Amino acid sequence: MTTVATARPAVRTRLGSLGPVPLLAALVAVDLALVGASVVRLVTAGPSPTDPWLLESDGGWAEYAGYAQQAGLAVLLLVLCRATRHAVWAAYAAVFLCALADDSLRLHESKGAWLAGQLAEDLWFPADGFLGLRANDLGELLVWGLLAAVPVAAALLLHLRSDRWNRRASLGMAGLIAAYVFFGAVLDQAHVLFLGGWFGDVLGTLEDGGELLVLSTTVVYVVGRLVAVRRTGAPEGDGAAEPAGRRAVSAPSPAA
């Protein structure tokens, strides 16, 4: 058996452990179609704040797709909370509800601008920014941090109090949220440094396209955990929710 032949089942196994592969393929296909359409429009028509096909446009198709993913994740996580009887998933649902409220109501922009004004009045901050970070940018980061502080702290506390199965699943969820923060906050601030040029357009595409792909992956991950719970029953204790076949293999054989 060749190395390529053995590698293919391993890749399928890893994807299967993430969640339903057909669902992942469908969601990623939609994301890539939106990214591709945005790139084509950017190259052929140039940047425009009102073009609905551009990833960076407020009220564009990609933005509405992100809203649907965030809302869907909140619902799925609440269903998972009920199925597992562990509140850590409700805390994660609150994280995505905060993200949805922030994006749809432009909280980090409107409140961030207000907070930036307070910073300019009460604290020393250069009018032209510091190391490329403008007062508005700092205000937006602080608003996002304040919105996420309570649900993230609750998720951490409840994670530490979870059983082995939920703790393992929660670690995967935390990793996906970290990836979402990287694209939505870290790469967003890097994008600010290069606004107006071709490299800024590249960073903007990576930022918004990356957010969509991470959200799709997270949806599939949560669905995968729901499927596992439905198949094996609600987790109870350290040996919870492990596939029946695995438990049977690990169980000691009766004496002859």
Backbone as numpy.savetxt, mean C-alpha at the origin, in Angstrom:
# Nx Ny Nz CAx CAy CAz Cx Cy Cz
16.31 -32.58 -15.06 15.46 -31.38 -15.06 16.35 -30.13 -15.06
16.05 -29.19 -15.95 16.89 -28.01 -16.07 16.60 -27.01 -14.96
17.53 -26.04 -14.84 17.36 -25.01 -13.82 16.12 -24.16 -14.11
15.87 -23.86 -15.42 14.71 -23.06 -15.79 13.42 -23.78 -15.42
13.38 -25.10 -15.66 12.18 -25.87 -15.38 11.88 -25.91 -13.89
12.92 -26.00 -13.07 12.70 -26.03 -11.62 12.38 -24.64 -11.07
12.86 -23.60 -11.77 12.62 -22.24 -11.28 11.18 -21.82 -11.47
10.54 -22.29 -12.57 9.17 -21.87 -12.85 8.19 -22.28 -11.76
8.21 -23.55 -11.30 7.31 -23.90 -10.19 7.58 -23.09 -8.93
8.87 -22.78 -8.68 9.21 -22.01 -7.49 8.60 -20.61 -7.56
8.66 -19.99 -8.76 8.07 -18.67 -8.93 6.57 -18.73 -8.73
5.92 -19.74 -9.32 4.48 -19.88 -9.16 4.10 -20.11 -7.71
4.95 -20.87 -6.98 4.68 -21.12 -5.56 4.75 -19.83 -4.76
5.77 -19.00 -5.04 5.90 -17.74 -4.32 4.73 -16.81 -4.62
4.32 -16.75 -5.88 3.17 -15.91 -6.23 1.90 -16.44 -5.58
1.77 -17.78 -5.55 0.59 -18.37 -4.93 0.52 -18.10 -3.44
1.68 -18.02 -2.79 1.69 -17.71 -1.36 1.27 -16.27 -1.09
1.47 -15.40 -2.08 1.03 -14.01 -1.94 -0.49 -13.92 -1.96
-1.12 -14.65 -2.87 -2.57 -14.60 -3.01 -2.98 -15.20 -4.35
-4.26 -15.10 -4.71 -4.73 -15.67 -5.97 -4.02 -15.06 -7.18
-3.31 -15.89 -7.93 -2.52 -15.40 -9.06 -3.39 -14.77 -10.15
-4.55 -15.34 -10.51 -5.38 -14.69 -11.54 -5.82 -13.28 -11.14
-6.15 -13.09 -9.86 -6.54 -11.76 -9.39 -5.36 -10.80 -9.48
-4.18 -11.27 -9.08 -2.98 -10.44 -9.17 -2.71 -10.03 -10.61
-2.82 -10.99 -11.53 -2.56 -10.71 -12.95 -3.56 -9.68 -13.48
-4.83 -9.81 -13.11 -5.85 -8.88 -13.60 -5.61 -7.46 -13.08
-5.33 -7.34 -11.78 -5.13 -6.01 -11.20 -3.86 -5.35 -11.73
-2.79 -6.13 -11.86 -1.54 -5.58 -12.39 -1.73 -5.16 -13.85
-2.50 -5.93 -14.61 -2.76 -5.57 -16.01 -3.47 -4.21 -16.10
-4.44 -3.98 -15.22 -5.13 -2.68 -15.20 -4.16 -1.57 -14.83
-3.32 -1.81 -13.82 -2.34 -0.80 -13.40 -1.38 -0.46 -14.53
-0.85 -1.48 -15.19 0.10 -1.25 -16.27 -0.55 -0.55 -17.45
-1.84 -0.85 -17.69 -2.56 -0.15 -18.76 -2.68 1.34 -18.44
-2.97 1.67 -17.19 -3.06 3.07 -16.79 -1.71 3.76 -16.88
-0.65 3.06 -16.46 0.69 3.63 -16.54 1.08 3.84 -18.00
0.81 2.83 -18.84 1.14 2.95 -20.26 0.39 4.08 -20.93
-0.90 4.22 -20.63 -1.69 5.31 -21.21 -1.15 6.67 -20.78
-0.72 6.76 -19.53 -0.17 8.02 -19.02 1.13 8.37 -19.73
1.99 7.38 -19.92 3.27 7.63 -20.59 3.04 8.08 -22.03
2.12 7.42 -22.72 1.81 7.79 -24.11 1.29 9.22 -24.18
0.37 9.58 -23.30 -0.18 10.93 -23.29 0.88 11.96 -22.93
1.76 11.58 -22.01 2.82 12.51 -21.60 3.77 12.79 -22.75
4.08 11.75 -23.52 5.01 11.90 -24.64 4.36 12.63 -25.81
3.10 12.32 -26.09 2.44 12.88 -27.28 1.81 14.24 -27.04
1.26 14.47 -25.86 0.54 15.72 -25.60 1.20 16.61 -24.56
2.15 16.05 -23.81 2.82 16.83 -22.78 2.03 16.86 -21.48
2.64 17.36 -20.40 1.96 17.40 -19.10 0.79 18.36 -19.10
-0.29 17.96 -18.42 -1.47 18.80 -18.29 -2.19 18.42 -17.00
-2.50 19.39 -16.14 -3.16 19.06 -14.87 -4.60 18.60 -15.03
-5.17 18.75 -16.24 -6.57 18.37 -16.45 -6.74 17.13 -17.32
-5.65 16.55 -17.79 -5.74 15.36 -18.63 -6.05 14.15 -17.75
-7.23 13.52 -17.90 -7.60 12.42 -17.00 -6.76 11.16 -17.18
-6.01 11.07 -18.29 -5.20 9.87 -18.53 -3.83 9.94 -17.87
-3.43 11.11 -17.41 -2.13 11.25 -16.76 -2.23 10.79 -15.31
-1.22 10.06 -14.85 -1.23 9.54 -13.49 -1.27 10.65 -12.45
-0.64 11.78 -12.75 -0.51 12.85 -11.77 -1.70 13.81 -11.74
-2.65 13.64 -12.65 -3.79 14.57 -12.71 -4.75 14.33 -11.56
-5.16 15.41 -10.90 -6.20 15.30 -9.87 -7.53 14.98 -10.55
-8.22 13.97 -10.05 -9.48 13.57 -10.65 -9.33 12.72 -11.89
-8.12 12.20 -12.14 -7.89 11.35 -13.30 -8.31 9.91 -13.04
-8.23 9.09 -14.10 -8.65 7.69 -13.98 -7.79 6.93 -12.98
-6.50 7.19 -12.97 -5.60 6.49 -12.04 -5.94 6.84 -10.60
-6.30 8.09 -10.37 -6.65 8.50 -9.00 -7.91 7.79 -8.53
-8.90 7.68 -9.39 -10.13 6.97 -9.01 -9.87 5.48 -8.81
-8.96 4.92 -9.60 -8.59 3.52 -9.39 -7.95 3.34 -8.02
-7.11 4.31 -7.62 -6.50 4.26 -6.29 -7.53 4.36 -5.19
-8.53 5.24 -5.37 -9.60 5.34 -4.37 -10.32 4.01 -4.21
-10.63 3.37 -5.34 -11.34 2.08 -5.30 -10.52 1.03 -4.57
-9.21 1.02 -4.82 -8.35 0.05 -4.15 -8.28 0.31 -2.65
-8.15 1.57 -2.26 -8.08 1.90 -0.83 -9.38 1.54 -0.12
-10.51 1.87 -0.73 -11.80 1.54 -0.12 -12.00 0.03 -0.06
-11.63 -0.66 -1.15 -11.75 -2.11 -1.16 -10.88 -2.77 -0.11
-9.67 -2.24 0.07 -8.78 -2.78 1.10 -9.36 -2.60 2.49
-9.94 -1.44 2.76 -10.53 -1.21 4.08 -11.64 -2.22 4.36
-12.48 -2.48 3.36 -13.57 -3.45 3.53 -13.01 -4.86 3.73
-12.06 -5.26 2.88 -11.48 -6.60 2.98 -10.79 -6.82 4.32
-10.11 -5.79 4.82 -9.41 -5.92 6.09 -10.40 -6.04 7.25
-11.52 -5.35 7.17 -12.54 -5.50 8.20 -13.16 -6.89 8.16
-13.34 -7.44 6.96 -13.83 -8.82 6.84 -12.82 -9.79 7.43
-11.53 -9.54 7.17 -10.48 -10.40 7.72 -10.44 -10.28 9.24
-10.67 -9.08 9.76 -10.73 -8.88 11.21 -11.84 -9.73 11.82
-12.99 -9.74 11.17 -14.11 -10.53 11.67 -13.82 -12.03 11.57
-13.19 -12.43 10.46 -12.92 -13.85 10.25 -11.88 -14.39 11.22
-10.86 -13.58 11.53 -9.78 -14.04 12.41 -10.03 -13.69 13.87
-10.96 -12.75 14.11 -11.23 -12.25 15.45 -9.99 -11.60 16.07
-9.20 -10.93 15.22 -8.02 -10.20 15.68 -8.10 -8.76 15.19
-8.04 -7.82 16.12 -8.26 -6.40 15.81 -7.12 -5.76 15.05
-5.98 -6.44 14.90 -4.87 -5.85 14.16 -5.30 -5.50 12.74
-6.22 -6.30 12.17 -6.67 -6.04 10.80 -7.59 -4.83 10.74
-8.32 -4.56 11.80 -9.13 -3.34 11.86 -8.22 -2.10 11.89
-7.08 -2.21 12.58 -6.13 -1.10 12.62 -5.56 -0.85 11.23
-5.25 -1.91 10.50 -4.76 -1.74 9.13 -5.84 -1.14 8.24
-7.10 -1.53 8.47 -8.21 -0.93 7.71 -8.27 0.57 7.96
-8.03 0.98 9.21 -8.04 2.41 9.54 -6.92 3.15 8.82
-5.77 2.50 8.63 -4.66 3.12 7.90 -5.10 3.48 6.48
-5.76 2.54 5.81 -6.17 2.80 4.43 -7.36 3.75 4.35
-8.21 3.76 5.37 -9.29 4.74 5.40 -8.72 6.15 5.56
-7.67 6.29 6.38 -7.00 7.58 6.53 -6.36 8.01 5.22
-5.73 7.05 4.53 -5.12 7.36 3.24 -6.17 7.79 2.22
-7.33 7.11 2.23 -8.42 7.47 1.32 -8.95 8.86 1.63
-9.16 9.16 2.91 -9.64 10.49 3.29 -8.63 11.57 2.91
-7.36 11.28 3.14 -6.31 12.24 2.83 -6.26 12.53 1.33
-6.30 11.48 0.51 -6.19 11.66 -0.93 -7.44 12.32 -1.52
-8.61 11.84 -1.12 -9.85 12.33 -1.74 -10.21 13.74 -1.29
-9.88 14.09 -0.05 -10.20 15.42 0.48 -9.03 16.38 0.39
-7.89 15.91 -0.14 -6.68 16.74 -0.27 -6.25 17.31 1.09
-6.33 16.49 2.12 -6.04 16.99 3.47 -4.58 17.39 3.61
-3.68 16.56 3.08 -2.26 16.88 3.27 -1.87 18.14 2.50
-2.64 18.49 1.45 -2.34 19.70 0.69 -2.93 20.94 1.36
-4.24 20.88 1.69 -4.88 22.05 2.28 -4.39 22.30 3.70
-4.41 21.27 4.53 -3.95 21.43 5.91 -2.44 21.59 5.97
-1.75 20.99 5.01 -0.30 21.16 4.97 0.09 22.59 4.68
-0.66 23.25 3.79 -0.39 24.66 3.50 -0.64 25.53 4.73
-1.74 25.21 5.46 -2.02 25.96 6.69 -0.90 25.75 7.71
-0.47 24.50 7.86 0.59 24.20 8.82 1.89 24.86 8.41
2.13 24.93 7.10 3.34 25.60 6.61 3.34 27.07 7.00
2.16 27.71 6.94 2.06 29.10 7.37 2.38 29.27 8.83
1.92 28.32 9.65 2.22 28.38 11.08 3.72 28.19 11.33
4.32 27.29 10.56 5.76 27.07 10.70 6.54 28.32 10.34
6.10 29.00 9.28 6.80 30.21 8.85 6.69 31.31 9.90
5.55 31.35 10.61 5.34 32.39 11.62 6.06 32.08 12.93
5.97 30.82 13.37 6.41 30.47 14.71 7.80 29.83 14.76
8.25 29.27 13.64 9.55 28.61 13.63 10.41 29.17 12.51
11.72 29.02 12.67 12.62 29.46 11.60 12.59 28.46 10.47
12.26 28.92 9.29 12.30 28.07 8.10 12.54 28.98 6.90
13.57 28.73 6.10 13.89 29.62 4.98 12.71 29.74 4.02
12.48 30.93 3.51 11.37 31.14 2.58 11.54 30.33 1.30
12.79 30.12 0.88 13.03 29.37 -0.36 13.29 27.89 -0.09
13.02 27.44 1.14 13.16 26.02 1.45 14.51 25.68 2.06
14.65 24.42 2.42 15.88 23.94 3.04 16.21 22.56 2.47
17.36 22.46 1.81 17.77 21.21 1.16 16.71 20.70 0.18
16.08 21.65 -0.52 15.06 21.28 -1.49 13.68 21.07 -0.90
13.56 21.09 0.42 12.27 20.87 1.08 11.62 22.21 1.38
10.47 22.46 0.76 9.75 23.70 0.98 8.90 23.60 2.26
8.46 24.75 2.75 7.62 24.74 3.95 6.33 23.95 3.71
5.75 24.08 2.51 4.54 23.32 2.17 4.80 21.82 2.19
5.99 21.43 1.71 6.32 20.00 1.69 6.42 19.45 3.11
7.07 20.22 3.98 7.18 19.80 5.38 5.80 19.73 6.03
4.96 20.71 5.72 3.60 20.70 6.27 2.82 19.48 5.82
2.95 19.11 4.54 2.24 17.93 4.02 2.71 16.66 4.72
4.03 16.54 4.92 4.56 15.35 5.60 4.05 15.26 7.03
4.01 16.41 7.71 3.54 16.41 9.10 2.06 16.04 9.19
1.26 16.54 8.26 -0.18 16.21 8.26 -0.37 14.72 8.03
0.35 14.17 7.04 0.22 12.74 6.76 0.65 11.92 7.98
1.74 12.37 8.63 2.22 11.66 9.81 1.21 11.70 10.95
0.57 12.86 11.13 -0.44 12.97 12.19 -1.66 12.10 11.90
-2.06 12.04 10.63 -3.21 11.21 10.26 -2.93 9.73 10.50
-1.70 9.32 10.21 -1.37 7.89 10.28 -0.90 7.45 11.66
-0.57 8.40 12.54 0.08 8.05 13.81 -0.77 7.10 14.65
-2.04 7.41 14.84 -2.88 6.59 15.72 -3.12 5.19 15.15
-3.59 5.05 13.88 -3.80 3.69 13.38 -2.53 2.87 13.27
-1.40 3.50 12.93 -0.15 2.76 12.84 0.30 2.30 14.22
0.18 3.17 15.22 0.54 2.78 16.59 -0.36 1.66 17.08
-1.66 1.73 16.76 -2.58 0.66 17.15 -2.22 -0.64 16.46
-1.86 -0.57 15.17 -1.47 -1.78 14.44 -0.23 -2.41 15.06
0.74 -1.58 15.46 1.95 -2.11 16.08 1.64 -2.80 17.40
0.84 -2.16 18.24 0.49 -2.74 19.54 -0.28 -4.05 19.37
-1.26 -4.05 18.48 -2.07 -5.25 18.27 -1.28 -6.35 17.57
-0.32 -5.96 16.75 0.57 -6.95 16.13 1.35 -7.71 17.19
1.88 -6.99 18.16 2.67 -7.63 19.21 1.83 -8.55 20.08
0.52 -8.31 20.13 -0.36 -9.13 20.96 -1.04 -10.25 20.16
-0.69 -10.38 18.89 -1.33 -11.38 18.04 -0.70 -12.75 18.21
-1.42 -13.80 17.77 -0.85 -15.14 17.76 0.10 -15.28 16.57
0.72 -16.45 16.46 1.79 -16.64 15.48 1.30 -16.43 14.05
0.14 -17.00 13.70 -0.35 -16.88 12.32 -0.64 -15.43 11.97
-1.37 -14.72 12.84 -1.70 -13.32 12.57 -0.47 -12.43 12.59
0.49 -12.75 13.47 1.71 -11.95 13.51 2.50 -12.10 12.22
2.57 -13.32 11.71 3.29 -13.55 10.46 2.60 -12.83 9.30
1.27 -12.96 9.25 0.52 -12.27 8.19 0.61 -10.76 8.34
0.63 -10.28 9.58 0.73 -8.85 9.84 2.08 -8.29 9.40
3.14 -9.08 9.53 4.46 -8.64 9.07 4.45 -8.39 7.56
3.81 -9.31 6.83 3.70 -9.11 5.39 2.92 -7.84 5.06
1.87 -7.60 5.81 1.06 -6.40 5.60 1.88 -5.14 5.90
2.66 -5.19 6.96 3.50 -4.04 7.32 4.52 -3.74 6.22
5.07 -4.80 5.62 6.02 -4.60 4.53 5.38 -3.93 3.33
4.15 -4.31 3.01 3.44 -3.69 1.89 3.10 -2.23 2.19
2.73 -1.94 3.43 2.46 -0.54 3.79 3.74 0.29 3.72
4.87 -0.30 4.13 6.15 0.40 4.02 6.46 0.73 2.56
6.18 -0.22 1.66 6.39 0.04 0.23 5.47 1.15 -0.26
4.23 1.16 0.23 3.27 2.20 -0.14 3.74 3.57 0.33
4.28 3.63 1.55 4.80 4.89 2.08 6.02 5.35 1.27
6.84 4.40 0.84 8.02 4.76 0.04 7.60 5.49 -1.23
6.62 4.92 -1.95 6.19 5.55 -3.19 5.39 6.82 -2.93
4.51 6.79 -1.91 3.61 7.91 -1.68 4.21 9.08 -0.94
5.28 8.85 -0.17 5.87 9.93 0.63 7.32 10.19 0.25
8.16 9.15 0.31 9.59 9.34 0.03 9.82 9.74 -1.42
9.27 8.95 -2.35 9.46 9.26 -3.76 8.72 10.54 -4.15
7.64 10.83 -3.46 6.90 12.07 -3.71 7.76 13.29 -3.40
8.50 13.24 -2.30 9.37 14.37 -1.95 10.58 14.45 -2.87
11.07 13.30 -3.33 12.15 13.33 -4.33 11.64 13.94 -5.63
10.39 13.67 -5.96 9.78 14.22 -7.17 9.73 15.74 -7.11
9.48 16.29 -5.92 9.40 17.74 -5.76 10.70 18.42 -6.17
11.82 17.76 -5.96 13.12 18.36 -6.26 13.36 18.52 -7.76
12.60 17.79 -8.57 12.86 17.80 -10.02 11.62 18.19 -10.82
10.72 18.96 -10.23 9.52 19.39 -10.94 9.88 20.22 -12.17
9.15 19.99 -13.26 9.33 20.80 -14.46 10.26 20.22 -15.49
10.95 19.13 -15.19 11.86 18.52 -16.15 11.46 17.10 -16.49
12.19 16.51 -17.44 11.85 15.14 -17.86 12.07 14.14 -16.73
13.11 14.39 -15.91 13.37 13.47 -14.81 12.24 13.55 -13.77
11.68 14.74 -13.60 10.53 14.88 -12.71 9.34 14.09 -13.21
9.14 14.07 -14.54 8.05 13.27 -15.11 8.27 11.79 -14.87
9.53 11.35 -14.98 9.85 9.94 -14.73 9.57 9.59 -13.27
10.01 10.45 -12.36 9.77 10.20 -10.93 8.28 10.21 -10.61
7.54 11.13 -11.24 6.10 11.18 -11.01 5.40 9.92 -11.48
5.85 9.38 -12.61 5.28 8.12 -13.11 5.62 6.96 -12.19
6.87 6.92 -11.73 7.27 5.86 -10.79 6.50 5.97 -9.48
6.31 7.19 -9.02 5.59 7.40 -7.76 4.15 6.91 -7.84
3.40 7.42 -8.81 1.97 7.09 -8.89 1.75 5.67 -9.40
2.57 5.24 -10.36 2.45 3.86 -10.83 2.83 2.87 -9.75
3.86 3.20 -8.98 4.26 2.32 -7.87 3.18 2.21 -6.82
2.51 3.32 -6.51 1.40 3.27 -5.53 0.30 2.32 -6.00
-0.08 2.42 -7.28 -1.13 1.54 -7.80 -0.73 0.08 -7.71
0.51 -0.23 -8.09 0.96 -1.62 -8.07 1.03 -2.17 -6.64
1.48 -1.34 -5.71 1.53 -1.79 -4.31 0.12 -2.01 -3.77
-0.81 -1.12 -4.09 -2.19 -1.30 -3.64 -2.79 -2.58 -4.21
-2.54 -2.84 -5.49 -3.05 -4.07 -6.10 -2.46 -5.30 -5.42
-1.16 -5.27 -5.17 -0.51 -6.39 -4.49 -1.08 -6.58 -3.10
-1.38 -5.48 -2.41 -1.94 -5.57 -1.07 -3.34 -6.16 -1.09
-4.14 -5.78 -2.08 -5.48 -6.38 -2.23 -5.37 -7.89 -2.37
-4.47 -8.33 -3.23 -4.29 -9.77 -3.45 -3.80 -10.45 -2.18
-2.90 -9.79 -1.46 -2.37 -10.36 -0.22 -3.48 -10.57 0.81
-4.34 -9.58 0.98 -5.43 -9.69 1.95 -6.42 -10.76 1.52
-6.74 -10.81 0.23 -7.63 -11.86 -0.27 -7.02 -13.24 -0.01
-5.71 -13.35 -0.21 -5.03 -14.62 0.07 -5.14 -15.04 1.52
-5.03 -14.08 2.44 -5.18 -14.40 3.86 -6.62 -14.79 4.18
-7.57 -14.15 3.53 -8.98 -14.50 3.73 -9.27 -15.91 3.24
-8.72 -16.25 2.09 -8.91 -17.60 1.55 -8.33 -18.64 2.50
-7.14 -18.35 3.06 -6.50 -19.29 3.98 -7.35 -19.49 5.23
-7.92 -18.41 5.74 -8.75 -18.52 6.94 -10.03 -19.29 6.64
-10.63 -19.02 5.50 -11.87 -19.72 5.13 -11.63 -21.22 5.00
-10.45 -21.59 4.53 -10.16 -23.01 4.32 -9.86 -23.74 5.61
-9.21 -23.06 6.55 -8.72 -23.75 7.74 -9.45 -23.35 9.02
-10.32 -22.35 8.96 -11.00 -21.89 10.16 -10.26 -20.73 10.80
-10.92 -20.06 11.73 -10.33 -18.90 12.39 -9.12 -19.31 13.21
-8.02 -18.52 13.17 -6.83 -18.84 13.94 -7.11 -18.83 15.44
-6.59 -19.81 16.11 -6.71 -19.87 17.57 -5.40 -20.40 18.14
-4.60 -19.51 18.70 -3.35 -19.95 19.31 -2.23 -20.04 18.31
-1.07 -20.55 18.78 0.13 -20.55 17.97 0.08 -21.50 16.79
-0.72 -22.53 16.86 -0.78 -23.46 15.74 -1.91 -23.16 14.80
-2.44 -21.94 14.84 -3.66 -21.63 14.11 -3.43 -21.48 12.63
-4.48 -21.80 11.88 -4.59 -21.51 10.46 -3.49 -22.11 9.62
-2.79 -23.11 10.09 -1.85 -23.81 9.24 -2.61 -24.84 8.44
-2.24 -25.06 7.16 -2.95 -26.03 6.34 -3.00 -27.38 7.01
-4.13 -28.07 6.83 -4.33 -29.35 7.51 -3.27 -30.36 7.13
-2.85 -30.34 5.86 -1.83 -31.28 5.43 -0.52 -31.08 6.16
-0.17 -29.80 6.39 1.08 -29.51 7.08 1.01 -29.96 8.53
-0.15 -29.75 9.17 -0.29 -30.19 10.56 -0.21 -31.71 10.64
-0.78 -32.39 9.64 -0.77 -33.85 9.67 0.64 -34.39 9.53
1.46 -33.71 8.69 2.83 -34.17 8.51 3.63 -33.99 9.77
3.40 -32.84 10.45 4.21 -32.54 11.63 3.75 -33.30 12.86
2.54 -33.88 12.82 2.03 -34.58 14.00 2.75 -35.91 14.17
3.06 -36.33 15.42 3.75 -37.60 15.64 2.86 -38.77 15.27
3.46 -39.82 14.71 2.70 -41.00 14.31 2.39 -41.83 15.54
1.21 -42.50 15.56 0.85 -43.32 16.71 1.79 -44.51 16.85
1.96 -44.94 18.09 2.86 -46.07 18.33 2.29 -47.34 17.71
3.17 -48.16 17.17 2.75 -49.42 16.53 2.26 -50.39 17.60
